[in-house]
Amino acid sequence: MQYEAVIGMEVHVEINCKSKVFCGCPTVFDAPPNSQTCPLCLGMPGGLPVLNRSMVDKSMAVGLALNCRIARETRMDRKNYFYPDLAKNYQISQDDQPLCYDGYLDVDVDGEMKRIGITRAHMEEDTARNSHTVGGGQSGVDFNRSGVALLEIVTEPDIRSAQEAFAYLTALKQLLQYLDVSDCNMEEGSLRAEANISVRPVGSDKFGTKTEVKNVASFSGVQKAIEFEIARQIKVLNDGGTVLQETRGWDADKGVTLSQRLKESAQEYRYFPEPDVPPIVVDDAWIDAIQKSLPELPTARKERFQKEYELSAYDAHVMTLSRAMADYYEAIVKAGADPKKAANWLMVELLALLADAKVEISDSPVSPENLAALIGLIDTNVINGKIAKEVLVEMFKTGAAPAAIVEEKGLGQISDTSALEEAVQAVIEANPQQVADYRAGKDKIFGYFVGQVMKATRGKGNPQLVNEILRRELDS
């Protein structure tokens, strides 16, 4: 029997508020264990939660960017369950009245757009962090993360492959970073992705039994876990077995999912309205204010770059991979550089230096203005492209302006016709056999002469003039 996968994603995003969602404790990552806590986020009796307005604003921004409807009246609920990382034995979350609902995100899957429905994006508090590496066979609980603002984004079961899931996660992360609501660092736990996976016979409109895969540390890991789980479920069904509704963990070393526990139902959480947090009433003015504060989003910016700067679809895609990248690129253009040349120098040369040094574009030692100035030196024939690459490396090391480096190191391009004619003549006289071969019709050898002249001028010869003088002398 042929099967198809049915996949829904749950993504938990830590929202970058300065304080926790219901108390004033700070949210600095990697602070000493249990140093950012108070009686409220430790679950002690008597503490009263106060909702962080910034959390609502940023959650609403995400909802609007995901084309969601915004609830005019919503509330917080208590989700009851026992676990060591939840001191008060319930989590303040949202049940049947999420802040954002009924949206979608269009993602590019191998050049084709796929629309993935967003069921809901609801606010909640994060739990503490369990550590099983304390030593001596003991475990520890760090409550610094307890109460951190968390947004859970849940899709419709619209995803049909691991590849589509990867594309969705990549597009969602890009959107969240454009909105500047989270750093989305999976290693630090500020973004966690869980996949709900089932399979069904091709052509069936009924859902199969789903499993939830958790504890995956990367998007590529999510993709591999989904691929494994699809194959595992199909084998179970083909062998006459039954797929259990359960939570499974991903073992990256072994490349398998492992059963952890049977999946709880919503009824087992015994949701009821949080009595200590008043209902949240959202009016049109509030929504309009958030809508106006949204930045230009990735898809719109990519389309504008193609139209306004005449970039190819690929170049526009690279230039808009992140908001920082797009801002940097536009700053180069605004400083006077040709848009296509700016894209090439950023994409090919500067990004390679940044990757080697493991430096983000936002921390680049080469400013957009200095990169534009470097391109200007090429356009005005002060230096050629080869020398410009050397200058860029020095700019990256020192942060200095390109003109200062060129002057200090004497790297200015030789455009003096008499000097270049002298160099060309010397190369011709030193290579009589190659001259004879060229004049016999071996035109490809012309590149050899260019290389010899550039070598003689230490790479500083004006390439256009060198080519013109060589052609004239060799063809005469």
C-alpha positions as CSV (number, residue, x, y, z in Angstrom):
1,M,0.0,0.0,0.0
2,Q,1.2,3.5,-0.8
3,Y,1.2,6.0,2.1
4,E,1.5,9.7,2.4
5,A,2.7,11.7,5.4
6,V,0.6,14.2,7.3
7,I,2.7,16.6,9.4
8,G,1.9,19.5,11.7
9,M,4.5,21.6,13.5
10,E,4.5,23.1,16.9
11,V,7.2,25.8,17.4
12,H,7.9,27.3,20.8
13,V,9.6,30.7,20.6
14,E,11.1,32.6,23.6
15,I,10.1,36.2,23.1
16,N,12.9,38.7,23.9
17,C,11.2,40.7,26.6
18,K,13.5,42.3,29.2
19,S,11.6,40.7,32.0
20,K,9.6,37.5,32.4
21,V,6.0,37.3,31.3
22,F,4.3,37.5,34.8
23,C,7.0,39.0,37.0
24,G,9.9,41.5,36.9
25,C,12.8,39.0,36.9
26,P,15.4,39.4,34.2
27,T,15.8,37.0,31.3
28,V,19.6,37.0,30.6
29,F,20.7,33.7,29.1
30,D,23.3,31.6,30.9
31,A,23.2,33.5,34.2
32,P,24.2,31.5,37.3
33,P,21.5,28.8,38.1
34,N,18.5,30.1,40.0
35,S,19.9,33.7,40.1
36,Q,17.0,35.2,38.2
37,T,14.0,34.1,40.3
38,C,11.4,35.4,42.7
39,P,8.7,33.8,44.8
40,L,6.3,34.0,41.8
41,C,8.4,32.1,39.2
42,L,9.5,29.7,41.9
43,G,5.9,28.7,42.3
44,M,5.6,29.8,46.0
45,P,2.1,30.4,47.3
46,G,0.8,34.0,47.5
47,G,2.5,35.4,44.3
48,L,0.2,37.2,41.9
49,P,1.1,37.3,38.2
50,V,1.1,40.6,36.3
51,L,1.0,40.3,32.4
52,N,3.9,41.8,30.5
53,R,2.5,44.3,27.9
54,S,5.6,43.8,25.7
55,M,4.8,40.1,25.4
56,V,1.3,40.9,24.1
57,D,2.7,43.5,21.6
58,K,5.3,41.2,20.2
59,S,3.0,38.2,20.0
60,M,0.5,40.3,18.2
61,A,3.2,41.4,15.7
62,V,4.0,37.7,15.0
63,G,0.3,37.0,14.5
64,L,-0.2,39.8,12.0
65,A,3.0,38.8,10.1
66,L,1.5,35.3,9.9
67,N,-1.7,36.7,8.5
68,C,-3.6,35.7,11.6
69,R,-6.8,37.1,13.0
70,I,-6.4,38.8,16.3
71,A,-8.8,37.9,19.1
72,R,-10.6,41.1,20.3
73,E,-11.0,39.5,23.8
74,T,-8.8,36.7,25.1
75,R,-7.6,35.3,28.3
76,M,-4.9,33.2,30.0
77,D,-5.6,29.7,31.3
78,R,-4.1,27.2,33.7
79,K,-2.7,24.0,32.1
80,N,-2.4,21.5,35.0
81,Y,0.3,18.8,35.0
82,F,3.1,17.6,37.3
83,Y,6.7,17.7,36.2
84,P,9.9,18.7,38.1
85,D,10.4,21.8,35.9
86,L,7.0,23.2,36.9
87,A,7.1,24.1,40.6
88,K,3.5,25.2,40.9
89,N,2.2,22.2,39.0
90,Y,0.4,24.3,36.4
91,Q,1.5,26.4,33.5
92,I,-0.1,29.7,32.6
93,S,-1.0,29.3,28.9
94,Q,-4.0,29.8,26.6
95,D,-6.5,27.1,25.7
96,D,-9.6,27.8,23.7
97,Q,-9.1,31.6,23.2
98,P,-5.6,32.1,21.7
99,L,-4.5,35.7,20.9
100,C,-3.8,34.9,17.3
101,Y,-5.5,32.3,15.1
102,D,-6.5,31.3,11.5
103,G,-3.4,32.5,9.7
104,Y,-1.0,31.2,7.1
105,L,2.6,31.3,5.9
106,D,3.7,30.9,2.3
107,V,7.0,29.1,1.9
108,D,9.2,28.3,-1.0
109,V,9.8,24.6,-1.5
110,D,12.1,24.0,-4.5
111,G,10.8,27.1,-6.3
112,E,7.1,26.4,-5.7
113,M,5.1,28.2,-3.1
114,K,3.3,26.1,-0.5
115,R,0.7,27.7,1.8
116,I,0.8,26.3,5.3
117,G,-2.1,27.2,7.6
118,I,-1.4,28.6,11.1
119,T,-4.0,27.2,13.5
120,R,-3.0,29.4,16.4
121,A,-0.2,31.4,18.1
122,H,-0.8,31.5,21.8
123,M,1.1,33.1,24.7
124,E,2.4,31.2,27.7
125,E,5.2,31.0,30.2
126,D,8.2,28.8,29.8
127,T,9.2,26.1,32.3
128,A,12.4,25.7,34.3
129,R,15.3,23.8,32.8
130,N,16.2,20.3,34.0
131,S,19.9,19.3,34.0
132,H,20.9,15.7,34.3
133,T,24.7,16.4,34.2
134,V,25.1,17.7,37.7
135,G,27.2,14.7,38.8
136,G,26.9,11.9,41.3
137,G,23.8,10.6,39.6
138,Q,21.8,13.6,40.6
139,S,19.7,16.1,38.5
140,G,19.2,19.8,39.0
141,V,16.5,22.3,38.1
142,D,17.4,25.8,37.0
143,F,14.4,28.2,37.5
144,N,16.0,31.1,35.5
145,R,13.9,30.0,32.5
146,S,10.7,29.6,34.5
147,G,8.3,32.3,33.5
148,V,10.2,33.5,30.4
149,A,7.7,34.8,27.7
150,L,6.9,32.0,25.3
151,L,4.9,32.0,22.1
152,E,3.7,28.6,20.7
153,I,2.9,28.6,17.0
154,V,0.9,25.7,15.8
155,T,0.3,24.8,12.1
156,E,-2.5,23.0,10.4
157,P,-1.6,19.4,9.3
158,D,-0.7,20.8,5.9
159,I,2.9,19.6,5.6
160,R,3.4,16.5,3.5
161,S,7.2,15.8,3.7
162,A,10.3,16.4,5.8
163,Q,11.5,18.8,3.1
164,E,8.4,20.9,3.4
165,A,8.8,21.0,7.2
166,F,12.4,22.2,6.8
167,A,11.3,24.9,4.4
168,Y,8.5,26.0,6.8
169,L,10.9,26.2,9.8
170,T,13.4,28.2,7.8
171,A,10.8,30.7,6.6
172,L,9.3,31.0,10.1
173,K,12.7,31.6,11.7
174,Q,13.5,34.3,9.1
175,L,10.2,36.0,9.8
176,L,10.7,36.0,13.5
177,Q,14.2,37.5,13.2
178,Y,12.9,40.2,10.8
179,L,10.4,41.1,13.5
180,D,13.2,41.2,16.1
181,V,11.1,39.3,18.6
182,S,13.6,36.5,19.2
183,D,17.1,35.5,18.4
184,C,15.7,32.0,17.5
185,N,18.9,30.3,18.9
186,M,18.1,26.6,19.1
187,E,21.3,25.8,21.0
188,E,20.2,28.1,23.8
189,G,16.6,26.9,23.6
190,S,15.0,30.1,22.5
191,L,13.4,28.2,19.6
192,R,12.2,24.6,19.9
193,A,10.4,22.7,17.2
194,E,8.2,19.6,17.6
195,A,6.7,17.6,14.8
196,N,3.4,15.8,14.9
197,I,3.6,13.0,12.3
198,S,1.2,10.4,10.9
199,V,0.8,8.5,7.7
200,R,-2.3,7.4,5.8
201,P,-3.1,5.6,2.6
202,V,-2.7,7.8,-0.5
203,G,-6.2,9.1,-1.4
204,S,-7.6,8.8,2.1
205,D,-9.1,11.8,3.8
206,K,-8.8,10.3,7.3
207,F,-5.9,11.1,9.6
208,G,-3.7,8.3,10.9
209,T,-2.5,8.0,14.5
210,K,0.1,10.7,15.2
211,T,3.3,10.7,17.2
212,E,5.0,13.8,18.5
213,V,8.8,14.0,18.1
214,K,10.6,16.3,20.6
215,N,14.1,17.2,21.8
216,V,15.5,18.0,18.4
217,A,18.4,20.5,18.4
218,S,18.4,21.7,14.7
219,F,16.2,22.1,11.7
220,S,18.2,19.4,9.8
221,G,17.6,17.2,12.8
222,V,13.9,17.8,12.6
223,Q,14.0,16.8,8.9
224,K,15.9,13.6,9.6
225,A,13.6,12.7,12.5
226,I,10.5,13.2,10.3
227,E,12.0,11.0,7.6
228,F,12.8,8.3,10.1
229,E,9.4,8.5,11.7
230,I,7.5,8.3,8.4
231,A,9.5,5.2,7.5
232,R,9.0,3.6,10.9
233,Q,5.2,4.1,10.9
234,I,4.9,2.7,7.4
235,K,6.8,-0.4,8.5
236,V,4.6,-0.8,11.6
237,L,1.5,-0.7,9.4
238,N,2.8,-2.9,6.7
239,D,3.8,-5.5,9.4
240,G,0.2,-5.5,10.6
241,G,0.9,-3.4,13.8
242,T,-0.7,-0.3,15.2
243,V,0.9,3.1,15.6
244,L,0.6,4.4,19.1
245,Q,-0.2,8.0,20.0
246,E,2.9,8.8,21.9
247,T,5.7,11.3,22.5
248,R,9.1,10.2,21.0
249,G,12.5,11.7,21.4
250,W,15.2,12.0,18.6
251,D,18.5,10.3,19.2
252,A,20.8,12.2,16.8
253,D,23.8,9.8,17.4
254,K,21.8,6.7,16.4
255,G,19.5,8.5,13.9
256,V,16.3,7.0,15.4
257,T,13.3,8.2,17.4
258,L,12.7,6.5,20.8
259,S,9.4,6.2,22.7
260,Q,9.2,8.4,25.8
261,R,5.6,8.4,27.0
262,L,2.1,8.0,25.8
263,K,0.7,11.4,24.7
264,E,-1.6,13.2,27.1
265,S,-5.0,14.4,25.9
266,A,-6.2,17.9,26.3
267,Q,-8.7,16.7,28.9
268,E,-5.9,15.5,31.1
269,Y,-4.5,19.0,31.4
270,R,-7.8,20.1,33.1
271,Y,-7.6,23.6,31.6
272,F,-9.6,26.4,33.4
273,P,-9.4,30.2,33.2
274,E,-6.4,31.8,35.1
275,P,-8.2,33.6,37.9
276,D,-5.3,36.0,38.7
277,V,-4.9,37.5,35.2
278,P,-7.7,39.7,33.9
279,P,-9.1,39.1,30.3
280,I,-7.1,40.9,27.6
281,V,-9.2,43.2,25.5
282,V,-7.7,44.2,22.1
283,D,-9.2,47.2,20.2
284,D,-8.7,48.3,16.7
285,A,-6.3,51.1,17.7
286,W,-4.0,48.6,19.4
287,I,-3.9,46.4,16.3
288,D,-3.4,49.4,14.0
289,A,-0.4,50.6,16.1
290,I,1.2,47.1,15.9
291,Q,0.5,46.8,12.2
292,K,2.2,50.2,11.5
293,S,5.2,49.1,13.5
294,L,5.9,46.0,11.4
295,P,9.1,46.1,9.3
296,E,9.1,45.3,5.6
297,L,8.8,41.5,5.7
298,P,11.1,39.0,3.8
299,T,8.9,38.2,0.8
300,A,8.0,41.8,0.1
301,R,11.6,43.0,0.5
302,K,12.8,40.3,-1.9
303,E,10.3,41.3,-4.5
304,R,11.3,45.0,-4.1
305,F,15.0,44.2,-4.5
306,Q,14.2,42.4,-7.7
307,K,12.2,45.3,-9.1
308,E,14.0,48.3,-7.7
309,Y,17.6,47.1,-7.9
310,E,17.1,44.6,-10.8
311,L,18.6,41.7,-8.9
312,S,18.1,38.1,-10.0
313,A,15.7,36.0,-7.9
314,Y,18.7,34.2,-6.4
315,D,20.6,37.3,-5.5
316,A,17.5,39.0,-4.0
317,H,17.0,35.8,-2.0
318,V,20.5,35.9,-0.6
319,M,20.4,39.6,0.1
320,T,17.2,39.2,2.2
321,L,18.1,36.0,4.1
322,S,18.2,38.2,7.3
323,R,17.1,41.6,8.1
324,A,20.6,42.5,9.0
325,M,21.8,41.4,5.6
326,A,19.2,43.3,3.8
327,D,19.9,46.4,5.8
328,Y,23.6,46.1,5.1
329,Y,23.0,45.7,1.4
330,E,20.7,48.7,1.1
331,A,23.3,50.8,3.1
332,I,25.9,50.0,0.5
333,V,23.6,51.1,-2.3
334,K,22.6,54.2,-0.5
335,A,26.3,55.0,-0.1
336,G,26.5,55.2,-3.9
337,A,27.5,51.7,-5.1
338,D,25.9,50.1,-8.1
339,P,23.2,47.7,-6.9
340,K,24.4,44.6,-8.8
341,K,28.1,45.2,-7.9
342,A,27.1,45.7,-4.3
343,A,25.3,42.4,-4.3
344,N,28.3,40.6,-5.9
345,W,30.9,42.0,-3.5
346,L,28.7,41.4,-0.5
347,M,27.7,37.9,-1.5
348,V,30.9,36.5,-2.9
349,E,33.8,38.4,-1.1
350,L,32.6,39.8,2.2
351,L,30.3,36.8,3.2
352,A,33.3,34.5,2.6
353,L,35.4,36.5,5.0
354,L,32.6,36.7,7.6
355,A,32.1,32.9,7.4
356,D,35.8,32.1,7.8
357,A,35.9,34.4,10.9
358,K,32.5,33.2,12.2
359,V,31.3,36.8,12.4
360,E,27.7,37.9,11.8
361,I,27.0,40.6,9.2
362,S,25.8,42.9,12.0
363,D,29.3,42.8,13.5
364,S,31.2,43.2,10.2
365,P,34.4,45.2,10.7
366,V,33.9,46.5,7.1
367,S,31.2,49.1,7.2
368,P,28.7,49.4,4.3
369,E,30.1,52.9,3.5
370,N,33.6,51.5,3.2
371,L,32.5,48.7,1.0
372,A,30.8,51.2,-1.3
373,A,33.9,53.3,-1.3
374,L,36.0,50.2,-2.3
375,I,33.6,49.6,-5.3
376,G,34.0,53.3,-6.2
377,L,37.8,52.9,-6.4
378,I,37.3,50.2,-8.9
379,D,34.8,52.2,-10.9
380,T,37.2,55.2,-11.1
381,N,40.1,53.0,-12.1
382,V,42.1,53.8,-9.0
383,I,42.5,50.0,-8.4
384,N,41.5,46.9,-10.3
385,G,39.4,44.0,-9.0
386,K,42.4,41.8,-8.0
387,I,43.9,44.6,-5.9
388,A,40.4,45.4,-4.5
389,K,40.2,41.9,-3.0
390,E,43.5,42.4,-1.3
391,V,42.3,45.7,0.0
392,L,39.1,44.2,1.3
393,V,41.1,41.6,3.3
394,E,43.0,44.4,4.9
395,M,39.8,46.4,5.6
396,F,38.4,43.3,7.3
397,K,41.5,43.0,9.5
398,T,41.8,46.7,10.5
399,G,38.4,48.4,9.7
400,A,40.3,51.1,7.8
401,A,39.0,53.0,4.8
402,P,40.0,51.6,1.4
403,A,41.5,54.8,0.1
404,A,43.8,55.0,3.2
405,I,45.0,51.4,2.6
406,V,45.6,52.0,-1.1
407,E,47.7,55.1,-0.3
408,E,49.6,53.5,2.5
409,K,50.6,50.4,0.6
410,G,51.0,52.0,-2.8
411,L,48.4,49.8,-4.4
412,G,47.0,52.4,-6.9
413,Q,46.3,51.1,-10.3
414,I,48.8,51.8,-13.1
415,S,46.9,53.6,-15.9
416,D,49.9,55.4,-17.4
417,T,49.9,54.3,-21.1
418,S,53.7,54.6,-21.5
419,A,54.5,52.6,-18.4
420,L,52.1,49.8,-19.6
421,E,53.5,49.9,-23.1
422,E,56.9,49.4,-21.7
423,A,55.8,46.4,-19.7
424,V,53.9,44.9,-22.6
425,Q,57.0,45.3,-24.9
426,A,59.2,43.5,-22.3
427,V,56.8,40.6,-22.1
428,I,56.6,40.2,-25.9
429,E,60.3,40.3,-26.3
430,A,60.7,37.7,-23.5
431,N,58.3,35.2,-25.1
432,P,59.0,34.9,-28.8
433,Q,57.6,31.4,-29.1
434,Q,54.3,32.3,-27.5
435,V,54.1,35.4,-29.8
436,A,54.6,33.1,-32.8
437,D,51.9,30.7,-31.6
438,Y,49.5,33.6,-31.1
439,R,50.1,35.0,-34.5
440,A,49.7,31.5,-36.0
441,G,46.1,31.5,-34.8
442,K,46.3,30.2,-31.2
443,D,44.2,33.0,-29.7
444,K,43.7,31.3,-26.4
445,I,47.3,32.0,-25.5
446,F,46.3,35.7,-25.2
447,G,45.5,35.1,-21.5
448,Y,49.0,34.1,-20.9
449,F,50.3,37.5,-22.0
450,V,47.8,39.3,-19.8
451,G,48.9,37.3,-16.8
452,Q,52.6,38.1,-17.5
453,V,51.9,41.8,-17.8
454,M,49.9,41.8,-14.6
455,K,52.7,39.9,-12.9
456,A,55.2,42.5,-14.1
457,T,53.1,45.3,-12.8
458,R,52.5,43.4,-9.5
459,G,48.8,43.2,-10.3
460,K,48.4,46.9,-10.5
461,G,48.0,47.3,-14.3
462,N,44.7,48.7,-15.5
463,P,43.2,45.5,-17.0
464,Q,41.3,47.3,-19.8
465,L,44.4,49.2,-20.9
466,V,46.6,46.1,-20.6
467,N,44.2,44.2,-22.9
468,E,44.1,47.0,-25.5
469,I,47.8,47.5,-25.6
470,L,48.5,43.8,-25.9
471,R,46.0,43.3,-28.7
472,R,47.5,46.3,-30.6
473,E,51.1,45.1,-30.2
474,L,50.5,41.5,-30.9
475,D,48.3,42.1,-33.9
476,S,50.6,44.7,-35.5
